[in-house]
Amino acid sequence: MGMGGGDGTEDGAAVGASRPRVFLDADACPVKDHVYRVGARFDIPVLVVAARRLTVPSRPNITAVAAGDEPDAADDWIAERAGPGDLVLTADLPLAARVLRAGAQALDFRGEPFDPNRMGDVLASRDLNAYLRSLGVATGGPSGYTPRDRSRFASRLDAMVRRLVAG
């Protein structure tokens, strides 16, 4: 079946499409290959969204989307289309908050699902750390991406897609 999933759109990304979809915020994604494999295994549409069109495997369920060079263009493209039944893969906290409000699920690249009940706290902490950094305070940063992170992501992605496909 084509990317439209029966929803009548060219890009297969209309809110409320009948099939669950995976939106991949791909500009800084360290696990694209695993996402492609899961998409193929479950025959679920994967929309690979970045500022510029990325090279993706030639599979009928994978579509590369060039959202544009404007700041947050890829995030806006995803947030405008993701909805209930969809899964968004991102490390971007404001994007995660937006898609959770729209009813989608969100998973970070370390395999941690974003919790809609905690997003306010998470965003406030992010903003506080940004402010402290602007004052010259060393706040640290995320730890390096590890094989354990990759494994946790793979396991959680499989489980979340399985649940979405099962309905």
Backbone as JSON Lines, residues from 0, in Angstrom:
{"i":0,"aa":"M","n":[0.84,-1.18,0.0],"ca":[0.0,0.0,0.0],"c":[0.88,1.23,0.0]}
{"i":1,"aa":"G","n":[0.5,2.29,-0.69],"ca":[1.3,3.49,-0.78],"c":[1.3,4.25,0.53]}
{"i":2,"aa":"M","n":[2.06,5.34,0.52],"ca":[2.21,6.13,1.74],"c":[0.91,6.78,2.18]}
{"i":3,"aa":"G","n":[-0.05,6.93,1.3],"ca":[-1.27,7.6,1.68],"c":[-2.07,6.86,2.72]}
{"i":4,"aa":"G","n":[-1.89,5.55,2.83],"ca":[-2.63,4.79,3.83],"c":[-4.13,4.95,3.69]}
{"i":5,"aa":"G","n":[-4.59,5.32,2.48],"ca":[-6.01,5.46,2.26],"c":[-6.57,6.79,2.7]}
{"i":6,"aa":"D","n":[-5.7,7.76,3.09],"ca":[-6.23,9.02,3.59],"c":[-6.33,10.09,2.53]}
{"i":7,"aa":"G","n":[-5.94,9.79,1.28],"ca":[-6.14,10.71,0.19],"c":[-5.13,11.84,0.1]}
{"i":8,"aa":"T","n":[-4.05,11.79,0.85],"ca":[-3.04,12.84,0.75],"c":[-1.84,12.34,-0.02]}
{"i":9,"aa":"E","n":[-1.13,13.28,-0.6],"ca":[0.06,12.89,-1.35],"c":[1.17,12.4,-0.45]}
{"i":10,"aa":"D","n":[1.35,13.07,0.69],"ca":[2.48,12.71,1.54],"c":[2.13,11.68,2.61]}
{"i":11,"aa":"G","n":[0.87,11.24,2.66],"ca":[0.47,10.21,3.61],"c":[0.56,10.66,5.05]}
{"i":12,"aa":"A","n":[0.49,11.95,5.29],"ca":[0.74,12.44,6.63],"c":[-0.4,13.28,7.19]}
{"i":13,"aa":"A","n":[-1.59,13.1,6.71],"ca":[-2.71,13.86,7.24],"c":[-3.04,13.38,8.65]}
{"i":14,"aa":"V","n":[-3.4,14.33,9.5],"ca":[-3.81,13.96,10.85],"c":[-5.02,13.05,10.75]}
{"i":15,"aa":"G","n":[-5.04,12.01,11.54],"ca":[-6.18,11.12,11.56],"c":[-6.13,10.03,10.51]}
{"i":16,"aa":"A","n":[-4.97,9.82,9.89],"ca":[-4.86,8.74,8.91],"c":[-5.22,7.43,9.59]}
{"i":17,"aa":"S","n":[-5.74,6.48,8.81],"ca":[-6.24,5.24,9.39],"c":[-5.12,4.33,9.88]}
{"i":18,"aa":"R","n":[-3.94,4.44,9.33],"ca":[-2.82,3.61,9.74],"c":[-1.9,4.38,10.68]}
{"i":19,"aa":"P","n":[-1.38,3.72,11.69],"ca":[-0.37,4.4,12.5],"c":[0.86,4.68,11.65]}
{"i":20,"aa":"R","n":[1.53,5.76,11.98],"ca":[2.74,6.14,11.25],"c":[3.84,6.45,12.24]}
{"i":21,"aa":"V","n":[5.06,6.33,11.77],"ca":[6.24,6.73,12.54],"c":[6.81,7.97,11.87]}
{"i":22,"aa":"F","n":[6.92,9.04,12.64],"ca":[7.57,10.26,12.18],"c":[8.96,10.28,12.81]}
{"i":23,"aa":"L","n":[9.98,10.35,11.99],"ca":[11.35,10.36,12.47],"c":[11.94,11.75,12.3]}
{"i":24,"aa":"D","n":[12.23,12.41,13.41],"ca":[12.93,13.7,13.41],"c":[14.4,13.36,13.15]}
{"i":25,"aa":"A","n":[14.77,13.38,11.87],"ca":[15.97,12.66,11.43],"c":[17.27,13.44,11.42]}
{"i":26,"aa":"D","n":[17.25,14.74,11.59],"ca":[18.48,15.51,11.45],"c":[19.61,15.0,12.34]}
{"i":27,"aa":"A","n":[19.31,14.62,13.56],"ca":[20.36,14.17,14.48],"c":[20.09,12.78,15.03]}
{"i":28,"aa":"C","n":[19.42,11.95,14.27],"ca":[19.03,10.63,14.74],"c":[20.17,9.62,14.58]}
{"i":29,"aa":"P","n":[20.59,8.97,15.67],"ca":[21.67,7.99,15.57],"c":[21.18,6.57,15.25]}
{"i":30,"aa":"V","n":[19.88,6.37,15.07],"ca":[19.34,5.01,14.92],"c":[18.42,4.87,13.71]}
{"i":31,"aa":"K","n":[18.69,5.62,12.67],"ca":[17.82,5.58,11.48],"c":[17.67,4.17,10.93]}
{"i":32,"aa":"D","n":[18.77,3.42,10.82],"ca":[18.7,2.08,10.22],"c":[17.75,1.17,10.99]}
{"i":33,"aa":"H","n":[17.77,1.25,12.3],"ca":[16.85,0.41,13.08],"c":[15.4,0.83,12.84]}
{"i":34,"aa":"V","n":[15.16,2.11,12.74],"ca":[13.8,2.6,12.47],"c":[13.31,2.07,11.12]}
{"i":35,"aa":"Y","n":[14.18,2.09,10.12],"ca":[13.8,1.56,8.8],"c":[13.45,0.08,8.88]}
{"i":36,"aa":"R","n":[14.24,-0.69,9.64],"ca":[13.97,-2.13,9.76],"c":[12.65,-2.39,10.47]}
{"i":37,"aa":"V","n":[12.36,-1.65,11.52],"ca":[11.09,-1.83,12.24],"c":[9.93,-1.44,11.33]}
{"i":38,"aa":"G","n":[10.08,-0.37,10.59],"ca":[9.03,0.03,9.65],"c":[8.75,-1.06,8.64]}
{"i":39,"aa":"A","n":[9.8,-1.7,8.13],"ca":[9.62,-2.78,7.14],"c":[8.99,-4.0,7.79]}
{"i":40,"aa":"R","n":[9.44,-4.35,8.99],"ca":[8.93,-5.55,9.66],"c":[7.44,-5.44,9.95]}
{"i":41,"aa":"F","n":[6.98,-4.24,10.34],"ca":[5.58,-4.05,10.69],"c":[4.77,-3.44,9.53]}
{"i":42,"aa":"D","n":[5.42,-3.21,8.4],"ca":[4.78,-2.58,7.24],"c":[4.03,-1.32,7.66]}
{"i":43,"aa":"I","n":[4.73,-0.44,8.35],"ca":[4.16,0.8,8.85],"c":[4.86,1.96,8.15]}
{"i":44,"aa":"P","n":[4.12,2.99,7.74],"ca":[4.75,4.14,7.1],"c":[5.74,4.84,8.02]}
{"i":45,"aa":"V","n":[6.91,5.14,7.48],"ca":[7.94,5.88,8.2],"c":[8.22,7.15,7.4]}
{"i":46,"aa":"L","n":[7.97,8.3,8.02],"ca":[8.23,9.59,7.4],"c":[9.52,10.15,8.0]}
{"i":47,"aa":"V","n":[10.56,10.24,7.19],"ca":[11.89,10.66,7.62],"c":[12.0,12.15,7.32]}
{"i":48,"aa":"V","n":[11.86,12.97,8.37],"ca":[11.73,14.41,8.2],"c":[13.02,15.1,8.64]}
{"i":49,"aa":"A","n":[13.55,15.93,7.75],"ca":[14.78,16.68,8.04],"c":[14.7,18.01,7.29]}
{"i":50,"aa":"A","n":[15.64,18.89,7.57],"ca":[15.68,20.17,6.88],"c":[15.8,19.95,5.37]}
{"i":51,"aa":"R","n":[16.72,19.08,5.01],"ca":[16.91,18.72,3.6],"c":[16.62,17.24,3.43]}
{"i":52,"aa":"R","n":[16.22,16.87,2.23],"ca":[15.87,15.47,1.95],"c":[17.09,14.58,2.19]}
{"i":53,"aa":"L","n":[16.91,13.56,3.0],"ca":[17.95,12.59,3.28],"c":[17.8,11.4,2.35]}
{"i":54,"aa":"T","n":[18.89,10.69,2.14],"ca":[18.82,9.45,1.38],"c":[18.28,8.37,2.3]}
{"i":55,"aa":"V","n":[17.23,7.71,1.86],"ca":[16.6,6.65,2.65],"c":[16.53,5.4,1.79]}
{"i":56,"aa":"P","n":[16.37,4.23,2.43],"ca":[16.21,3.01,1.65],"c":[15.02,3.12,0.7]}
{"i":57,"aa":"S","n":[15.15,2.49,-0.44],"ca":[14.07,2.5,-1.42],"c":[13.06,1.41,-1.05]}
{"i":58,"aa":"R","n":[12.14,1.76,-0.17],"ca":[11.08,0.86,0.27],"c":[9.77,1.62,0.18]}
{"i":59,"aa":"P","n":[8.69,0.93,-0.15],"ca":[7.41,1.65,-0.33],"c":[6.88,2.3,0.94]}
{"i":60,"aa":"N","n":[7.32,1.85,2.11],"ca":[6.79,2.42,3.34],"c":[7.64,3.56,3.9]}
{"i":61,"aa":"I","n":[8.74,3.92,3.24],"ca":[9.63,4.96,3.75],"c":[9.6,6.15,2.81]}
{"i":62,"aa":"T","n":[9.35,7.33,3.39],"ca":[9.32,8.57,2.62],"c":[10.24,9.58,3.28]}
{"i":63,"aa":"A","n":[11.13,10.16,2.48],"ca":[11.98,11.26,2.96],"c":[11.25,12.57,2.71]}
{"i":64,"aa":"V","n":[11.26,13.44,3.71],"ca":[10.6,14.73,3.61],"c":[11.62,15.82,3.88]}
{"i":65,"aa":"A","n":[11.75,16.76,2.94],"ca":[12.58,17.94,3.13],"c":[11.66,19.06,3.61]}
{"i":66,"aa":"A","n":[11.77,19.41,4.88],"ca":[10.84,20.36,5.48],"c":[11.24,21.81,5.23]}
{"i":67,"aa":"G","n":[12.49,22.06,4.88],"ca":[12.93,23.43,4.62],"c":[13.99,23.86,5.61]}
{"i":68,"aa":"D","n":[14.67,24.93,5.26],"ca":[15.81,25.41,6.06],"c":[15.44,26.37,7.18]}
{"i":69,"aa":"E","n":[14.19,26.76,7.26],"ca":[13.79,27.68,8.32],"c":[13.99,27.01,9.68]}
{"i":70,"aa":"P","n":[14.29,27.8,10.71],"ca":[14.43,27.2,12.04],"c":[13.15,26.45,12.42]}
{"i":71,"aa":"D","n":[13.31,25.26,12.93],"ca":[12.19,24.43,13.39],"c":[11.26,23.96,12.28]}
{"i":72,"aa":"A","n":[11.66,24.05,11.02],"ca":[10.78,23.63,9.93],"c":[10.43,22.15,10.03]}
{"i":73,"aa":"A","n":[11.41,21.3,10.33],"ca":[11.13,19.87,10.45],"c":[10.19,19.61,11.63]}
{"i":74,"aa":"D","n":[10.45,20.28,12.74],"ca":[9.58,20.12,13.92],"c":[8.15,20.56,13.6]}
{"i":75,"aa":"D","n":[8.02,21.7,12.93],"ca":[6.69,22.2,12.58],"c":[5.97,21.22,11.65]}
{"i":76,"aa":"W","n":[6.7,20.68,10.67],"ca":[6.1,19.76,9.71],"c":[5.54,18.54,10.45]}
{"i":77,"aa":"I","n":[6.32,18.01,11.37],"ca":[5.88,16.83,12.13],"c":[4.7,17.19,13.03]}
{"i":78,"aa":"A","n":[4.82,18.29,13.77],"ca":[3.78,18.67,14.74],"c":[2.44,18.95,14.06]}
{"i":79,"aa":"E","n":[2.49,19.45,12.83],"ca":[1.25,19.74,12.11],"c":[0.55,18.48,11.61]}
{"i":80,"aa":"R","n":[1.25,17.35,11.59],"ca":[0.67,16.14,10.99],"c":[0.5,14.97,11.96]}
{"i":81,"aa":"A","n":[1.3,14.9,12.99],"ca":[1.22,13.77,13.93],"c":[-0.02,13.9,14.8]}
{"i":82,"aa":"G","n":[-0.63,12.75,15.07],"ca":[-1.83,12.76,15.89],"c":[-2.04,11.41,16.56]}
{"i":83,"aa":"P","n":[-3.22,11.18,17.07],"ca":[-3.51,9.92,17.76],"c":[-3.16,8.71,16.88]}
{"i":84,"aa":"G","n":[-2.51,7.74,17.47],"ca":[-2.12,6.54,16.75],"c":[-0.75,6.62,16.11]}
{"i":85,"aa":"D","n":[-0.12,7.79,16.15],"ca":[1.2,7.97,15.56],"c":[2.28,7.93,16.63]}
{"i":86,"aa":"L","n":[3.51,7.66,16.17],"ca":[4.68,7.65,17.05],"c":[5.71,8.6,16.46]}
{"i":87,"aa":"V","n":[6.19,9.52,17.29],"ca":[7.22,10.47,16.87],"c":[8.51,10.13,17.6]}
{"i":88,"aa":"L","n":[9.58,9.99,16.82],"ca":[10.9,9.69,17.37],"c":[11.73,10.97,17.29]}
{"i":89,"aa":"T","n":[12.14,11.48,18.45],"ca":[12.83,12.76,18.5],"c":[13.63,12.91,19.79]}
{"i":90,"aa":"A","n":[14.61,13.78,19.75],"ca":[15.33,14.18,20.96],"c":[14.93,15.6,21.33]}
{"i":91,"aa":"D","n":[14.04,16.2,20.57],"ca":[13.65,17.6,20.74],"c":[12.48,17.7,21.73]}
{"i":92,"aa":"L","n":[12.74,18.31,22.88],"ca":[11.72,18.38,23.94],"c":[10.5,19.2,23.54]}
{"i":93,"aa":"P","n":[10.66,20.4,22.96],"ca":[9.45,21.14,22.57],"c":[8.62,20.39,21.52]}
{"i":94,"aa":"L","n":[9.27,19.72,20.58],"ca":[8.52,18.93,19.6],"c":[7.77,17.8,20.3]}
{"i":95,"aa":"A","n":[8.41,17.11,21.22],"ca":[7.74,16.04,21.95],"c":[6.5,16.58,22.67]}
{"i":96,"aa":"A","n":[6.62,17.73,23.3],"ca":[5.48,18.32,24.0],"c":[4.34,18.62,23.03]}
{"i":97,"aa":"R","n":[4.66,19.14,21.86],"ca":[3.63,19.48,20.87],"c":[2.9,18.24,20.38]}
{"i":98,"aa":"V","n":[3.63,17.19,20.06],"ca":[2.95,16.0,19.51],"c":[2.19,15.25,20.59]}
{"i":99,"aa":"L","n":[2.67,15.29,21.82],"ca":[1.92,14.66,22.91],"c":[0.57,15.38,23.08]}
{"i":100,"aa":"R","n":[0.57,16.71,23.0],"ca":[-0.69,17.47,23.1],"c":[-1.64,17.11,21.97]}
{"i":101,"aa":"A","n":[-1.08,16.72,20.82],"ca":[-1.92,16.35,19.67],"c":[-2.39,14.9,19.74]}
{"i":102,"aa":"G","n":[-1.95,14.17,20.76],"ca":[-2.41,12.8,20.94],"c":[-1.47,11.73,20.43]}
{"i":103,"aa":"A","n":[-0.33,12.12,19.86],"ca":[0.66,11.13,19.41],"c":[1.49,10.66,20.6]}
{"i":104,"aa":"Q","n":[2.22,9.6,20.39],"ca":[3.2,9.15,21.37],"c":[4.57,9.62,20.91]}
{"i":105,"aa":"A","n":[5.52,9.75,21.84],"ca":[6.86,10.21,21.48],"c":[7.89,9.41,22.26]}
{"i":106,"aa":"L","n":[8.98,9.09,21.57],"ca":[10.07,8.3,22.13],"c":[11.38,8.98,21.78]}
{"i":107,"aa":"D","n":[12.29,9.09,22.77],"ca":[13.59,9.67,22.44],"c":[14.54,8.59,21.95]}
{"i":108,"aa":"F","n":[15.69,9.0,21.45],"ca":[16.61,8.06,20.82],"c":[17.36,7.19,21.82]}
{"i":109,"aa":"R","n":[17.17,7.43,23.1],"ca":[17.74,6.58,24.15],"c":[16.73,5.56,24.64]}
{"i":110,"aa":"G","n":[15.54,5.58,24.03],"ca":[14.51,4.6,24.38],"c":[13.62,5.01,25.53]}
{"i":111,"aa":"E","n":[13.62,6.28,25.86],"ca":[12.76,6.77,26.94],"c":[11.51,7.41,26.35]}
{"i":112,"aa":"P","n":[10.33,6.87,26.67],"ca":[9.1,7.51,26.18],"c":[8.91,8.85,26.89]}
{"i":113,"aa":"F","n":[8.42,9.83,26.17],"ca":[8.09,11.11,26.78],"c":[6.75,10.97,27.47]}
{"i":114,"aa":"D","n":[6.66,11.48,28.69],"ca":[5.46,11.38,29.51],"c":[4.71,12.71,29.48]}
{"i":115,"aa":"P","n":[3.48,12.71,28.96],"ca":[2.75,13.98,28.88],"c":[2.54,14.64,30.25]}
{"i":116,"aa":"N","n":[2.54,13.87,31.31],"ca":[2.33,14.41,32.65],"c":[3.59,15.08,33.22]}
{"i":117,"aa":"R","n":[4.73,14.88,32.56],"ca":[5.98,15.46,33.06],"c":[6.59,16.49,32.12]}
{"i":118,"aa":"M","n":[5.98,16.73,30.97],"ca":[6.59,17.6,29.98],"c":[6.78,19.03,30.49]}
{"i":119,"aa":"G","n":[5.86,19.52,31.29],"ca":[6.02,20.88,31.84],"c":[7.29,20.98,32.66]}
{"i":120,"aa":"D","n":[7.52,20.0,33.53],"ca":[8.74,19.99,34.35],"c":[9.99,19.86,33.5]}
{"i":121,"aa":"V","n":[9.93,18.99,32.5],"ca":[11.09,18.76,31.63],"c":[11.43,20.03,30.86]}
{"i":122,"aa":"L","n":[10.42,20.7,30.32],"ca":[10.67,21.94,29.58],"c":[11.17,23.05,30.49]}
{"i":123,"aa":"A","n":[10.64,23.15,31.69],"ca":[11.1,24.17,32.64],"c":[12.56,23.92,33.01]}
{"i":124,"aa":"S","n":[12.94,22.69,33.22],"ca":[14.33,22.36,33.53],"c":[15.24,22.71,32.36]}
{"i":125,"aa":"R","n":[14.79,22.41,31.15],"ca":[15.56,22.75,29.95],"c":[15.78,24.25,29.87]}
{"i":126,"aa":"D","n":[14.72,25.02,30.08],"ca":[14.81,26.48,30.0],"c":[15.72,27.03,31.1]}
{"i":127,"aa":"L","n":[15.62,26.48,32.3],"ca":[16.48,26.92,33.4],"c":[17.95,26.66,33.06]}
{"i":128,"aa":"N","n":[18.24,25.48,32.55],"ca":[19.62,25.16,32.19],"c":[20.13,26.08,31.07]}
{"i":129,"aa":"A","n":[19.29,26.41,30.11],"ca":[19.68,27.33,29.04],"c":[19.99,28.71,29.62]}
{"i":130,"aa":"Y","n":[19.17,29.16,30.55],"ca":[19.41,30.45,31.2],"c":[20.73,30.43,31.97]}
{"i":131,"aa":"L","n":[20.96,29.36,32.74],"ca":[22.2,29.26,33.51],"c":[23.42,29.25,32.59]}
{"i":132,"aa":"R","n":[23.31,28.54,31.46],"ca":[24.42,28.54,30.5],"c":[24.66,29.92,29.93]}
{"i":133,"aa":"S","n":[23.58,30.7,29.72],"ca":[23.74,32.06,29.19],"c":[24.47,32.96,30.19]}
{"i":134,"aa":"L","n":[24.43,32.59,31.47],"ca":[25.14,33.34,32.51],"c":[26.57,32.82,32.69]}
{"i":135,"aa":"G","n":[26.92,31.77,31.96],"ca":[28.27,31.22,32.06],"c":[28.4,30.09,33.05]}
{"i":136,"aa":"V","n":[27.3,29.61,33.6],"ca":[27.34,28.5,34.55],"c":[27.44,27.19,33.76]}
{"i":137,"aa":"A","n":[28.39,26.36,34.12],"ca":[28.53,25.06,33.47],"c":[27.45,24.13,34.02]}
{"i":138,"aa":"T","n":[26.55,23.7,33.15],"ca":[25.45,22.84,33.59],"c":[25.63,21.39,33.14]}
{"i":139,"aa":"G","n":[26.7,21.13,32.42],"ca":[26.89,19.78,31.88],"c":[26.0,19.58,30.67]}
{"i":140,"aa":"G","n":[25.97,18.39,30.21],"ca":[25.15,18.08,29.05],"c":[24.8,16.61,29.09]}
{"i":141,"aa":"P","n":[24.16,16.14,28.04],"ca":[23.8,14.72,28.04],"c":[25.05,13.86,27.92]}
{"i":142,"aa":"S","n":[24.97,12.68,28.48],"ca":[26.08,11.74,28.36],"c":[26.14,11.22,26.93]}
{"i":143,"aa":"G","n":[27.26,10.62,26.56],"ca":[27.42,10.07,25.23],"c":[26.43,8.94,24.96]}
{"i":144,"aa":"Y","n":[26.13,8.74,23.7],"ca":[25.21,7.69,23.28],"c":[25.92,6.35,23.39]}
{"i":145,"aa":"T","n":[25.33,5.4,24.1],"ca":[25.99,4.12,24.39],"c":[25.28,2.95,23.71]}
{"i":146,"aa":"P","n":[25.95,1.81,23.63],"ca":[25.27,0.61,23.13],"c":[24.03,0.26,23.96]}
{"i":147,"aa":"R","n":[24.08,0.55,25.24],"ca":[22.9,0.29,26.09],"c":[21.72,1.18,25.68]}
{"i":148,"aa":"D","n":[22.02,2.45,25.35],"ca":[20.97,3.35,24.86],"c":[20.37,2.8,23.57]}
{"i":149,"aa":"R","n":[21.22,2.36,22.67],"ca":[20.77,1.82,21.38],"c":[19.87,0.59,21.6]}
{"i":150,"aa":"S","n":[20.28,-0.28,22.51],"ca":[19.5,-1.49,22.8],"c":[18.15,-1.14,23.42]}
{"i":151,"aa":"R","n":[18.15,-0.19,24.37],"ca":[16.89,0.23,25.01],"c":[15.96,0.83,23.96]}
{"i":152,"aa":"F","n":[16.52,1.66,23.07],"ca":[15.71,2.26,22.01],"c":[15.09,1.17,21.14]}
{"i":153,"aa":"A","n":[15.89,0.22,20.7],"ca":[15.4,-0.84,19.82],"c":[14.26,-1.61,20.48]}
{"i":154,"aa":"S","n":[14.43,-1.96,21.73],"ca":[13.42,-2.72,22.45],"c":[12.12,-1.92,22.61]}
{"i":155,"aa":"R","n":[12.24,-0.67,23.03],"ca":[11.04,0.15,23.25],"c":[10.35,0.5,21.94]}
{"i":156,"aa":"L","n":[11.13,0.76,20.9],"ca":[10.52,1.05,19.6],"c":[9.71,-0.15,19.11]}
{"i":157,"aa":"D","n":[10.3,-1.33,19.18],"ca":[9.57,-2.54,18.78],"c":[8.27,-2.68,19.56]}
{"i":158,"aa":"A","n":[8.34,-2.51,20.87],"ca":[7.15,-2.68,21.71],"c":[6.09,-1.62,21.4]}
{"i":159,"aa":"M","n":[6.49,-0.38,21.21],"ca":[5.52,0.69,20.95],"c":[4.87,0.52,19.59]}
{"i":160,"aa":"V","n":[5.66,0.16,18.58],"ca":[5.07,-0.05,17.25],"c":[4.15,-1.26,17.26]}
{"i":161,"aa":"R","n":[4.54,-2.31,17.95],"ca":[3.68,-3.5,18.05],"c":[2.32,-3.12,18.63]}
{"i":162,"aa":"R","n":[2.32,-2.31,19.71],"ca":[1.05,-1.87,20.32],"c":[0.24,-0.99,19.37]}
{"i":163,"aa":"L","n":[0.91,-0.08,18.66],"ca":[0.2,0.78,17.72],"c":[-0.46,-0.01,16.6]}
{"i":164,"aa":"V","n":[0.27,-0.97,16.06],"ca":[-0.25,-1.77,14.95],"c":[-1.41,-2.65,15.42]}
{"i":165,"aa":"A","n":[-1.3,-3.16,16.66],"ca":[-2.36,-4.02,17.21],"c":[-3.64,-3.22,17.48]}
{"i":166,"aa":"G","n":[-3.47,-1.9,17.64],"ca":[-4.65,-1.05,17.87],"c":[-4.96,-0.98,19.3]}
